[in-house]
Amino acid sequence: MELHDVWFVLIAVLWIGYFFLEGFDFGVGILTKLLARDRTEKRVLINTIGPVWDGNEVWLLTAGGATFAAFPEWYATLFSGFYLPLLIILLCLIVRGVAFEYRAKRPEENWQRNWEHALFWTSLIPAFLWGVAFGNIVRGVKIDKNFEYVGNFWDLLNPYALLGGLVTLTLFTFHGAVFAALKTVGDIRTRARSLALKLGLVTAVAALGFLIWTQTNHGDGWSLAAMLVAVVALLAAIGANQIGREGWAFAFSGVTIVAAVAMLFLTLFPNVMPSTLNPAWSLTVTNASSSPYTLKIMTWCAGIATPLVLLYQSWTYWVFRKRIGTQHIAEPAH
Amino acid sequence: MDLALAPETLARWQFGITTVYHFLFVPLTISLAALTAGLQTAWVRTNKEKYLRATKFWGKLFLINIAMGVVTGIVQEFQFGMNWSDYSRFVGDIFGAPLAFEALIAFFFESTFIGLWIFGWDKLPKKIHLACIWMVSIGTIASAYFILAANSWMQHPVGYKINAQRGRAELTDFWLVLTQNTTLNQVFHTLSAAFLTGGAFMVGIAAYHLARKRHIAEMKTSLRLGLITVVIAGMLTALSGDTLGKVMFKQQPMKMAAAEALWDGEDSAPFSVFAYGDVEKGRNTVAIEIPGLLSFLADNDFSSHVPGINDINKAEQARFGPGDYRPMIPTTYWSFRWMIGFGMSSFLLGLVGLWLTRKKFWLAPALRTGEDEVPHLALFKNKALNPKLARVYWLLALWTLAFPLIANSWGWIFTEMGRQPWAVYGVLQTRHAVSPGVSQGEVITSMSIFTALYAILAVIEVKLLVKYIKAGPPELTEDDLNPPTRIGGDDADRPMAFSY
């Protein structure tokens, strides 16, 4: 295994980490509209992800930075080619980050409601667009011989990618509902569980369609295995949720994300961004990668930093492992 | 295509706007993290309530800032790929590495511990909670270091070779990129300027409250802490600015000649105080100068030769082929002056303030004040400033609160505009760095949306800051003073002590 293959795996891991973690905080953001009945319950939901969403989002920054460093050509083609969708995602992430921090900074109901609207939309839109983006990466896009994206915005909105978007949207919302059930007490917990069932069934239908489509067009034995794991885990998550094993349900919805994203990367390899115009113009782990020296340095850095990151991020989840409910929200501090 | 609307020009505007905007929050974040950590340390060590109230007050302002710093930082990272894809292709092998290091080492650290700090007041033992804010502070500084290493490489590329076959620059010595003198000087200069910024911010707000005789104990502490920070950071900023200037004179002679509007090389070159020139003809029409000072600043010798803009332009044409290698001279010239002017005014005001509020034993007994009294402002040992002058002092401190922020912005405009037409000095020109596939319409769209969004957020942010500044430090509850620290568990239904 050469270093650029190692980095392909590491970048896959970073995206998997990002979708696993920010997946549920996107989901919780969306649920503030679907699940919470009043301001206090919204506040409960927001507080379940309050201490961790910022750390979750850094997985994206790291995936971006690592792609820049390890596969500059991929980074350049992807980010300039998907200009408008990325712009929308960026705008959402800006408003979303500010919404978390500013919502409770003023007591007026109007102020808080506006930030809640913002939180809902800025969680929903990226949750959908990431699926569209990855659908397009797997499907391949119009890349010319200079590795420039020559398609336009509308080319990105093809049925396969849109279905991909629907999958990430429903899957993240399901993942978020399972997380909310795990992290809350009282009435909201019960409702989270029953909503998770409905979301789980919708997710299962969408995901099954998308994964089979992916497997038919791009798959091999490995991706088939990953697909089966994803499907079984999703069903297990729905089942565990039904019998009230919330920890297991969350673990399984997490495994679904891990396996599904892993499947996408497996179908991609050794390409990183296939060209639909000419297979010879596809970006691959070899023609998109950095020099061995840079990859070596980065490998050292990742080898030392990643375990530490996992260690202190896990500690955060441990510190805030306590379930919360409406009784934990001080009245003036909405 | 009209040059004013060329994708390159637009991409530069967008980059400039997002960078300057991002950098309004970064210096405050860096310095307020450390200053808040210092105040919280004082609370943990002494158990004096005023330190806890001050910690919560400055901590809140810090959080309002960091939120904006974080979200605008994401745009910075993605912009390289979105708007500067040819740049990313050409230098990603080198430039990407410090960015990835930043994310892996600094940013994860900072963002994780900030969550622990915000929500951990009643979950973590006092000392561990204190350690969290120090971790955040270390994270912000490490983050600045890696970003500045990347930027310094654009100013003075080292440790690389050109791979002609792949058509790109490749890293050969990462350690050199991290430790070259450009990087170290820039880090030193930027961090000291960041503390000057936070210090002046603290002084201004403390002065606002003291002038109204409110929250005296906390604000007295904050005023002194701010003033000391301003004075020390101001000295370090000037010192590091001087050494950074000398490095630049060697590495980017054009930038420094442009900063001085020195058109033709001179022995014993003068320092320009005011100049008005004709760029086309390559000379100044009006110039007020201090003889020999520029040579001294460049080389520690009043008679050293300093090359001028016209000489360097000729030399670069000989070296890199035909073209105009001059940056925009008026922008470079004036941004350099505004940077120094605003930064140093703030430092001088801090120096005056430190003298006026000096400690007890420097003052006659009649002028000494207790913990809960507004300090007398005394020019001499036993004579307090008259009330009108004192009022002027408090107002001045408030009005100059943003001076270092203005200086920072001009500093970045100077350092980035002065490097033009190069994106990477001597290696890659800016016009070869833009994304060829991104259309004019796309950049206009993104630039207008970013600018509008930033304007709206700026209004919201300033209003929030003003609200929390006016409110002053919070009243403490029994839980604040003695938080019942339990990690996890679900033994109580007590509301959480501190959260969004």
Boltz contact constraints between the chains, C-beta under 6 A:
constraints:
  - contact:
      token1: [A, 47]
      token2: [B, 499]
      max_distance: 6.0
  - contact:
      token1: [A, 50]
      token2: [B, 119]
      max_distance: 6.0
  - contact:
      token1: [A, 50]
      token2: [B, 500]
      max_distance: 6.0
  - contact:
      token1: [A, 51]
      token2: [B, 115]
      max_distance: 6.0
  - contact:
      token1: [A, 51]
      token2: [B, 119]
      max_distance: 6.0
  - contact:
      token1: [A, 52]
      token2: [B, 115]
      max_distance: 6.0
  - contact:
      token1: [A, 54]
      token2: [B, 111]
      max_distance: 6.0
  - contact:
      token1: [A, 54]
      token2: [B, 115]
      max_distance: 6.0
  - contact:
      token1: [A, 55]
      token2: [B, 111]
      max_distance: 6.0
  - contact:
      token1: [A, 55]
      token2: [B, 112]
      max_distance: 6.0
  - contact:
      token1: [A, 55]
      token2: [B, 115]
      max_distance: 6.0
  - contact:
      token1: [A, 58]
      token2: [B, 107]
      max_distance: 6.0
  - contact:
      token1: [A, 58]
      token2: [B, 108]
      max_distance: 6.0
  - contact:
      token1: [A, 58]
      token2: [B, 111]
      max_distance: 6.0
  - contact:
      token1: [A, 61]
      token2: [B, 103]
      max_distance: 6.0
  - contact:
      token1: [A, 62]
      token2: [B, 103]
      max_distance: 6.0
  - contact:
      token1: [A, 62]
      token2: [B, 104]
      max_distance: 6.0
  - contact:
      token1: [A, 64]
      token2: [B, 77]
      max_distance: 6.0
  - contact:
      token1: [A, 65]
      token2: [B, 99]
      max_distance: 6.0
  - contact:
      token1: [A, 65]
      token2: [B, 100]
      max_distance: 6.0
  - contact:
      token1: [A, 65]
      token2: [B, 103]
      max_distance: 6.0
  - contact:
      token1: [A, 66]
      token2: [B, 100]
      max_distance: 6.0
  - contact:
      token1: [A, 68]
      token2: [B, 92]
      max_distance: 6.0
  - contact:
      token1: [A, 68]
      token2: [B, 96]
      max_distance: 6.0
  - contact:
      token1: [A, 68]
      token2: [B, 99]
      max_distance: 6.0
  - contact:
      token1: [A, 69]
      token2: [B, 96]
      max_distance: 6.0
  - contact:
      token1: [A, 69]
      token2: [B, 97]
      max_distance: 6.0
  - contact:
      token1: [A, 69]
      token2: [B, 100]
      max_distance: 6.0
  - contact:
      token1: [A, 72]
      token2: [B, 88]
      max_distance: 6.0
  - contact:
      token1: [A, 72]
      token2: [B, 89]
      max_distance: 6.0
  - contact:
      token1: [A, 72]
      token2: [B, 92]
      max_distance: 6.0
  - contact:
      token1: [A, 72]
      token2: [B, 96]
      max_distance: 6.0
  - contact:
      token1: [A, 73]
      token2: [B, 89]
      max_distance: 6.0
  - contact:
      token1: [A, 75]
      token2: [B, 81]
      max_distance: 6.0
  - contact:
      token1: [A, 75]
      token2: [B, 88]
      max_distance: 6.0
  - contact:
      token1: [A, 76]
      token2: [B, 81]
      max_distance: 6.0
  - contact:
      token1: [A, 76]
      token2: [B, 85]
      max_distance: 6.0
  - contact:
      token1: [A, 76]
      token2: [B, 88]
      max_distance: 6.0
  - contact:
      token1: [A, 76]
      token2: [B, 89]
      max_distance: 6.0
  - contact:
      token1: [A, 79]
      token2: [B, 81]
      max_distance: 6.0
  - contact:
      token1: [A, 79]
      token2: [B, 82]
      max_distance: 6.0
  - contact:
      token1: [A, 80]
      token2: [B, 82]
      max_distance: 6.0
  - contact:
      token1: [A, 80]
      token2: [B, 85]
      max_distance: 6.0
  - contact:
      token1: [A, 80]
      token2: [B, 435]
      max_distance: 6.0
  - contact:
      token1: [A, 80]
      token2: [B, 437]
      max_distance: 6.0
  - contact:
      token1: [A, 80]
      token2: [B, 438]
      max_distance: 6.0
  - contact:
      token1: [A, 83]
      token2: [B, 82]
      max_distance: 6.0
  - contact:
      token1: [A, 83]
      token2: [B, 438]
      max_distance: 6.0
  - contact:
      token1: [A, 83]
      token2: [B, 442]
      max_distance: 6.0
  - contact:
      token1: [A, 87]
      token2: [B, 446]
      max_distance: 6.0
  - contact:
      token1: [A, 90]
      token2: [B, 75]
      max_distance: 6.0
  - contact:
      token1: [A, 93]
      token2: [B, 74]
      max_distance: 6.0
  - contact:
      token1: [A, 94]
      token2: [B, 71]
      max_distance: 6.0
  - contact:
      token1: [A, 97]
      token2: [B, 67]
      max_distance: 6.0
  - contact:
      token1: [A, 97]
      token2: [B, 70]
      max_distance: 6.0
  - contact:
      token1: [A, 97]
      token2: [B, 71]
      max_distance: 6.0
  - contact:
      token1: [A, 98]
      token2: [B, 67]
      max_distance: 6.0
  - contact:
      token1: [A, 101]
      token2: [B, 67]
      max_distance: 6.0
  - contact:
      token1: [A, 104]
      token2: [B, 500]
      max_distance: 6.0
  - contact:
      token1: [A, 105]
      token2: [B, 464]
      max_distance: 6.0
  - contact:
      token1: [A, 148]
      token2: [B, 437]
      max_distance: 6.0
  - contact:
      token1: [A, 149]
      token2: [B, 437]
      max_distance: 6.0
  - contact:
      token1: [A, 290]
      token2: [B, 93]
      max_distance: 6.0
  - contact:
      token1: [A, 291]
      token2: [B, 93]
      max_distance: 6.0
  - contact:
      token1: [A, 291]
      token2: [B, 170]
      max_distance: 6.0
  - contact:
      token1: [A, 293]
      token2: [B, 171]
      max_distance: 6.0
  - contact:
      token1: [A, 294]
      token2: [B, 93]
      max_distance: 6.0
  - contact:
      token1: [A, 294]
      token2: [B, 97]
      max_distance: 6.0
  - contact:
      token1: [A, 294]
      token2: [B, 171]
      max_distance: 6.0
  - contact:
      token1: [A, 297]
      token2: [B, 174]
      max_distance: 6.0
  - contact:
      token1: [A, 301]
      token2: [B, 101]
      max_distance: 6.0
  - contact:
      token1: [A, 301]
      token2: [B, 104]
      max_distance: 6.0
  - contact:
      token1: [A, 305]
      token2: [B, 104]
      max_distance: 6.0
  - contact:
      token1: [A, 305]
      token2: [B, 105]
      max_distance: 6.0
  - contact:
      token1: [A, 309]
      token2: [B, 108]
      max_distance: 6.0
  - contact:
      token1: [A, 312]
      token2: [B, 112]
      max_distance: 6.0
  - contact:
      token1: [A, 313]
      token2: [B, 112]
      max_distance: 6.0
  - contact:
      token1: [A, 316]
      token2: [B, 112]
      max_distance: 6.0
  - contact:
      token1: [A, 316]
      token2: [B, 116]
      max_distance: 6.0
  - contact:
      token1: [A, 319]
      token2: [B, 123]
      max_distance: 6.0
  - contact:
      token1: [A, 319]
      token2: [B, 487]
      max_distance: 6.0
  - contact:
      token1: [A, 321]
      token2: [B, 488]
      max_distance: 6.0
  - contact:
      token1: [A, 322]
      token2: [B, 488]
      max_distance: 6.0
  - contact:
      token1: [A, 322]
      token2: [B, 490]
      max_distance: 6.0
  - contact:
      token1: [A, 323]
      token2: [B, 490]
      max_distance: 6.0
  - contact:
      token1: [A, 327]
      token2: [B, 493]
      max_distance: 6.0
  - contact:
      token1: [A, 328]
      token2: [B, 495]
      max_distance: 6.0
  - contact:
      token1: [A, 328]
      token2: [B, 496]
      max_distance: 6.0
  - contact:
      token1: [A, 330]
      token2: [B, 495]
      max_distance: 6.0
